[in-house]
Amino acid sequence: MCGRYYLDTLPETLSEEFSVQETPDLTASYNIAPTQLAPIVAVKEGARRMGHARWGLIPFWAKDEKIGSRMINARSETAASKPAFRQAFHRRRCLVPASGFFEWKKMPDKRQPYAIAPLDRPLFAFAGLWERWKNPADETVISFTILTRQASSRIANLHDRMPVMVPRELMDQWLDPEGPADEILFTGQDTGDVKVYPVSTAVNSPRNNRPELLEPIELEDP
C-alpha cells in the first residue's frame, strides 16, 4: 500500500515533467497523509491540468466523506470492477506527482520507516483515479486514490505492495480512459533506480511536516 508520501519539488519541475501549463499554489509537503489536499494531474478539455484534490476517494454514491479515509489505495488487480472505483477507472484517471514515499518495515520492537525516492528522474508519477462528490452543503469535493501493485524486489522486504508508477512515455495512455491499462498495471513496470533508506520515526505522525523527515538515519545493529 501507499499510506504516506511527500512532494518537495519546484513548481517549474512539476510543470515540465507533467506537461501542464499552470500549477496551483504549491507548498512543499514532507509528509502527505490521507484526507489532506495534494496535487493531481488529469485531462480537461483535451489538455492536462493540475489541481488539488483530497487524498482518499469518495465514491459519488457515498453518504458522507468518512468513507474516503478507507479509499486511499485501490488494488490494480480489482479497481476496474470494484464498485467504489469502477466508474472512476473507466472515466477519470489521473497522475499523482510524488518526490518519494514512505514504507514501514516490521522490526522486533517497532515499525521502522523508510523513504523511497527516484534516482534517475525528478519525480514519481503514481497512477491514480479521481472522483467528484457533493457534500450536504451541495459543494463539490474532488478526491483521489493511488493504485497499488505487487512490490518490486527493491521494496518487497518492506511491504508486499507499492504504488503503480507510470513512465513518462505512458502518461498519455494512462490518462486516456479509452487507453489500455494492462501495460501499465500488469506488465512489470518497475521502480527503476531508487534509493531506499531509513528515516526517523517522527514521520509516523502526520503532524510532523518538515525537511528533516527525509534525512537518512543510522540504524542500531540488532
Buried (B, 14 or more C-beta within 10 A) or exposed (E): BBBBBBBBBEBEBBBEBBEBEEBEEBEEBBBBBBBBBBBBBBBEEEEBBBBBBBBBBBBEEBEEBEBBEEBBBBBBBEBBEBEBBBBBBBEBBBBBBBBBBBBBBEEEEEEBBBBBBBEEEEBBBBBBBBBEBEEEEEEEBBBBBBBBBBBBEBBEEBBEBBBBBBBEEBBEBBBEBEEEBEBBBEEEBBBBEBEBEBBBBBBBEBEBBEEEBBEEEEEEEE
